[in-house]
C-alpha cells in the first residue's frame, strides 16, 4: 500500500503510513486531498470513522459464543 497523495505534508504522509501499517487498509480520499475537496484532516477523520464502523460491525457479529452461558 502506498500513500500517494501529493498535497500533504511529510507529517501527514507519516501519519497516513502509520495508519496503513497498523490497520492494513489504504487511506481513502487521497484523490480528494489532491483536488482540494478534502483537507488531510477531513480525510483522516473519515478514515477513522470508517474503521470504527468496521470495528462496530465486527463487535456486533453474532458468534457461537452468544449461545454459551
SEVO-146547 format. One record per residue (C-alpha): x, y, z; residue number from 1. Coordinates in pm, 1 decimal. Example, Ala and Ser with C-alpha at 12.3 -4.5 7.8 and 13.67 -1.06 7.14 Angstrom:
REM SEVO-146547
<px=1230.0&py=-450.0&pz=780.0&i=1>
<px=1367.0&py=-106.0&pz=714.0&i=2>
***
This chain:
REM SEVO-146547
<px=0.0&py=0.0&pz=0.0&i=1>
<px=115.7&py=346.3&pz=-73.6&i=2>
<px=33.9&py=694.7&pz=40.2&i=3>
<px=27.2&py=865.4&pz=-298.5&i=4>
<px=-143.2&py=1197.8&pz=-216.3&i=5>
<px=74.4&py=1480.4&pz=-341.3&i=6>
<px=-70.2&py=1773.1&pz=-145.7&i=7>
<px=19.9&py=1663.5&pz=207.4&i=8>
<px=299.7&py=1747.5&pz=444.1&i=9>
<px=561.7&py=1496.4&pz=547.2&i=10>
<px=392.1&py=1476.7&pz=887.5&i=11>
<px=59.1&py=1378.2&pz=729.3&i=12>
<px=233.7&py=1131.3&pz=499.8&i=13>
<px=394.1&py=965.6&pz=803.3&i=14>
<px=63.3&py=957.5&pz=991.8&i=15>
<px=-120.6&py=806.4&pz=693.8&i=16>
<px=156.2&py=549.2&pz=652.1&i=17>
<px=131.1&py=452.9&pz=1021.3&i=18>
<px=-246.4&py=414.0&pz=979.6&i=19>
<px=-191.6&py=179.0&pz=685.2&i=20>
<px=77.8&py=-16.9&pz=866.6&i=21>
<px=-137.6&py=-63.9&pz=1175.0&i=22>
<px=-475.2&py=-148.3&pz=1021.8&i=23>
<px=-372.2&py=-282.9&pz=681.4&i=24>
<px=-611.1&py=-60.3&pz=485.4&i=25>
<px=-510.9&py=201.9&pz=232.0&i=26>
<px=-604.5&py=558.3&pz=320.6&i=27>
<px=-922.8&py=660.0&pz=139.1&i=28>
<px=-979.3&py=1006.4&pz=-12.7&i=29>
<px=-623.3&py=1067.9&pz=-129.8&i=30>
<px=-754.7&py=1199.8&pz=-461.4&i=31>
<px=-990.8&py=1429.5&pz=-270.8&i=32>
<px=-695.0&py=1575.9&pz=-83.3&i=33>
<px=-511.9&py=1644.1&pz=-408.9&i=34>
<px=-813.9&py=1811.6&pz=-570.2&i=35>
<px=-878.2&py=2023.3&pz=-261.3&i=36>
<px=-1215.2&py=1862.0&pz=-197.8&i=37>
<px=-1094.2&py=1742.0&pz=144.1&i=38>
<px=-819.4&py=1851.3&pz=376.8&i=39>
<px=-583.1&py=1588.2&pz=515.1&i=40>
<px=-761.5&py=1623.2&pz=849.6&i=41>
<px=-1102.1&py=1562.4&pz=690.6&i=42>
<px=-966.1&py=1255.6&pz=511.8&i=43>
<px=-808.6&py=1132.6&pz=836.3&i=44>
<px=-1136.0&py=1174.8&pz=1026.6&i=45>
<px=-1332.1&py=999.6&pz=751.4&i=46>
<px=-1090.0&py=706.8&pz=753.9&i=47>
<px=-1116.0&py=676.8&pz=1132.6&i=48>
<px=-1497.5&py=684.3&pz=1120.1&i=49>
<px=-1490.9&py=410.1&pz=854.9&i=50>
<px=-1252.6&py=198.5&pz=1062.2&i=51>
<px=-1468.9&py=249.8&pz=1372.9&i=52>
<px=-1769.9&py=135.9&pz=1169.9&i=53>
<px=-1588.6&py=-180.1&pz=1064.4&i=54>
<px=-1494.0&py=-247.3&pz=1426.3&i=55>
<px=-1853.9&py=-190.9&pz=1540.0&i=56>
<px=-1975.9&py=-438.9&pz=1277.7&i=57>
<px=-1724.6&py=-697.4&pz=1397.6&i=58>
<px=-1813.8&py=-640.0&pz=1762.6&i=59>
<px=-2184.3&py=-681.1&pz=1683.6&i=60>
<px=-2139.6&py=-1000.6&pz=1481.8&i=61>
<px=-2333.4&py=-1291.9&pz=1619.7&i=62>
<px=-2094.8&py=-1568.1&pz=1713.8&i=63>
<px=-2141.3&py=-1917.8&pz=1856.2&i=64>
<px=-2023.3&py=-1769.5&pz=2184.6&i=65>
<px=-2350.1&py=-1573.0&pz=2204.8&i=66>
<px=-2530.6&py=-1900.2&pz=2282.6&i=67>
<px=-2294.9&py=-2002.5&pz=2563.7&i=68>
<px=-2372.4&py=-1931.2&pz=2927.4&i=69>
***
